[in-house]
């Protein structure tokens, strides 16, 4: 597995305490799973839409309590 960061040099200190540090590319088992700030294996917009639907459902249930 390999992670390419947008900050050089990368070490745990910079990862924890430098704002804006994030992965540019993540490769797992020779497959790129994150590229240019977005996942490559799932549709991020679809995941967000499904999460919004479930959040609304949860809040409706909480209001009924």
C-alpha positions as CSV (number, residue, x, y, z in Angstrom):
1,X,0.0,0.0,0.0
2,X,1.2,3.5,-0.7
3,X,0.0,7.0,0.2
4,X,1.2,10.1,-1.5
5,X,0.7,13.3,0.6
6,X,0.4,16.9,-0.4
7,X,3.0,17.9,2.2
8,X,6.7,17.1,2.0
9,X,8.4,15.8,4.1
10,X,5.6,13.8,5.6
11,X,5.9,12.5,9.2
12,X,3.4,11.9,12.0
13,X,4.0,15.4,13.5
14,X,3.2,17.2,10.2
15,X,0.2,14.9,9.6
16,X,-1.2,15.7,13.1
17,X,-0.4,19.4,13.4
18,X,-0.3,20.9,9.9
19,X,-3.6,22.2,8.6
20,X,-4.5,21.2,5.1
21,X,-2.4,18.1,4.9
22,X,-4.2,15.3,3.0
23,X,-3.6,12.4,0.7
24,X,-3.2,13.1,-3.0
25,X,-3.2,9.4,-4.0
26,X,-3.8,6.2,-2.2
27,X,-2.9,2.8,-3.7
28,X,-4.0,-0.5,-2.1
29,X,-3.0,-3.8,-3.6
30,X,-1.9,-2.0,-6.8
31,X,-5.3,-0.3,-7.2
32,X,-5.7,3.4,-6.9
33,X,-8.5,4.0,-4.4
34,X,-8.1,7.7,-3.9
35,X,-6.9,10.2,-6.5
36,X,-7.0,14.0,-6.7
37,X,-9.0,14.4,-3.5
38,X,-11.8,11.9,-4.3
39,X,-12.5,8.2,-4.0
40,X,-12.2,6.1,-7.2
41,X,-14.2,3.1,-6.2
42,X,-17.4,4.8,-5.1
43,X,-19.6,7.7,-6.2
44,X,-19.0,10.3,-3.5
45,X,-22.2,12.2,-4.5
46,X,-24.3,9.1,-4.1
47,X,-22.8,8.3,-0.7
48,X,-23.5,11.9,0.5
49,X,-27.1,11.7,-0.8
50,X,-27.7,8.4,1.0
51,X,-26.2,9.7,4.2
52,X,-28.4,12.8,4.0
53,X,-31.5,10.6,3.6
54,X,-30.5,8.4,6.6
55,X,-29.7,11.5,8.7
56,X,-33.2,12.9,8.0
57,X,-34.7,9.6,8.9
58,X,-32.8,9.4,12.1
59,X,-33.8,13.0,13.1
60,X,-37.5,12.2,12.4
61,X,-37.2,9.2,14.7
62,X,-35.5,11.3,17.4
63,X,-38.3,13.9,17.3
64,X,-40.8,11.1,17.9
65,X,-39.2,10.2,21.3
